[in-house]
Amino acid sequence: MTVLLDSTDVVPRLYRRIGLGLRGGELDTIAERSPSDAVSALLDTSIGDDPWAGTDYTVLPGPAGGQRRRLGLLAISAWIDALVDSEQPVDDWLAWFWHGRFVSALTEVKNPQFMVDQIRVLRARGRGSFGELTRAVTIDAAMLLYLDGNDSTAQAPNENYSRELLELFTIGHGAYTEDDVAAGAAALSGWRIDRSTGDPQLRTRRHDSTPRRYLQAEGVHDVNTVVTAIEHNPELAITIAARLAAEIVGPQLDPAVIVRAAAAFTAANLNVDVLLRSLVDEVLAGADGGQVVSGPLLWYVAARRATGAKPEMRDVFPQLRAAGQVPWLAPNVSGWPSGAAWNNAATLVARFALAELIADSTPADSVALTAGDRDQLARALGITTAWSDTTAAALDRLDRPRERLVLALVSPEFVNC
């Protein structure tokens, strides 16, 4: 890895973008390391503990709305707390990233345990082979329910998942035909969740195994051959590289960055870790696609990591919902909006409410509250850019540390990274 810039800005930026945010005082620790060592620590690949271990979140089919809501909130809370506490933040950040791409929602899936199992897949496979990740998600119980694969048969193949697999999850709009959608639906038919075990199984009598032409590949007839054809499509590497680059390098990308990253991704047989590291190298070498606007969930996680706050989840959920981003509750199959779309009045009001909850539950000895001036407060929150004149003047008008913390958390300097 070639590092051309020092760690005073670029490395902390990476920690804020793909490391779930800096903990209080962590900026000083990073500054004591070489950029290479700091980035190596960030990119550690060990998998963290399972946040749902020892708990069964299964809700059986039928009128169990109250139980579904209760267990769903418990499972979501466990994941959010795991993101806050994560010592392997890049892996957990990637799981969140994939959750916003391979979208499923509890409103349609109904069973929280299926959502738990899907996130387990994203955590375990999200940094490895993109093809294997796609294969696993395709026959995942939550996805089978969310996009109607569970009811897809040879006689009546459902095209919902086949279409979104191409348009949203992999190669993108315009890179496939309606014939491809139909062929994919037939090849993916026959998967059904076993009622007794909850495990997806291929029911051969319900499956259409007729070899078909799909994305210019011949003989496609099952999950494996569908994904293999997608892997060989030239649009895939560019599409996935562009999506990940927008989050790591920034949304205003030099196309050459995407081309180089896609080439590295392709050469590595679509290994996501190689793609990730190539984009990190681009940032370290000076690539700058502008500021990334943190969505409400990652912003909330970063705020808690920086402050040590532990607000009550029963108070947090209504505000995350008002802000527009609760895990497992994406508004549609496209996932959540990104970037400047989060700069709206409703999200801002909800961020203020969440910032107040965070400030009220921040320990008194947190560096976010003991900071003597606004520059120390910036360092406590992992902010390396200077406060704008507007933010600085607003902070200087406040005497109480918790009020200053609220304002700092909703400032553009903390929201944008």
Secondary structure as GFF3:
##gff-version 3
##sequence-region A 1 417
A	DSSP	alpha_helix	10	18	.	.	.	ID=ss1
A	DSSP	alpha_helix	26	31	.	.	.	ID=ss2
A	DSSP	alpha_helix	35	42	.	.	.	ID=ss3
A	DSSP	alpha_helix	65	85	.	.	.	ID=ss4
A	DSSP	alpha_helix	89	99	.	.	.	ID=ss5
A	DSSP	alpha_helix	106	109	.	.	.	ID=ss6
A	DSSP	alpha_helix	112	125	.	.	.	ID=ss7
A	DSSP	alpha_helix	130	138	.	.	.	ID=ss8
A	DSSP	alpha_helix	141	146	.	.	.	ID=ss9
A	DSSP	three_ten_helix	149	151	.	.	.	ID=ss10
A	DSSP	alpha_helix	160	164	.	.	.	ID=ss11
A	DSSP	pi_helix	165	169	.	.	.	ID=ss12
A	DSSP	alpha_helix	178	187	.	.	.	ID=ss13
A	DSSP	beta_strand	191	193	.	.	.	ID=ss14
A	DSSP	beta_strand	200	202	.	.	.	ID=ss15
A	DSSP	three_ten_helix	204	206	.	.	.	ID=ss16
A	DSSP	beta_strand	212	214	.	.	.	ID=ss17
A	DSSP	beta_strand	217	220	.	.	.	ID=ss18
A	DSSP	alpha_helix	223	231	.	.	.	ID=ss19
A	DSSP	alpha_helix	234	248	.	.	.	ID=ss20
A	DSSP	alpha_helix	255	267	.	.	.	ID=ss21
A	DSSP	alpha_helix	272	284	.	.	.	ID=ss22
A	DSSP	alpha_helix	296	307	.	.	.	ID=ss23
A	DSSP	alpha_helix	313	323	.	.	.	ID=ss24
A	DSSP	three_ten_helix	339	342	.	.	.	ID=ss25
A	DSSP	alpha_helix	345	360	.	.	.	ID=ss26
A	DSSP	alpha_helix	367	370	.	.	.	ID=ss27
A	DSSP	alpha_helix	374	380	.	.	.	ID=ss28
A	DSSP	alpha_helix	389	396	.	.	.	ID=ss29
A	DSSP	alpha_helix	401	410	.	.	.	ID=ss30
A	DSSP	alpha_helix	412	415	.	.	.	ID=ss31
###
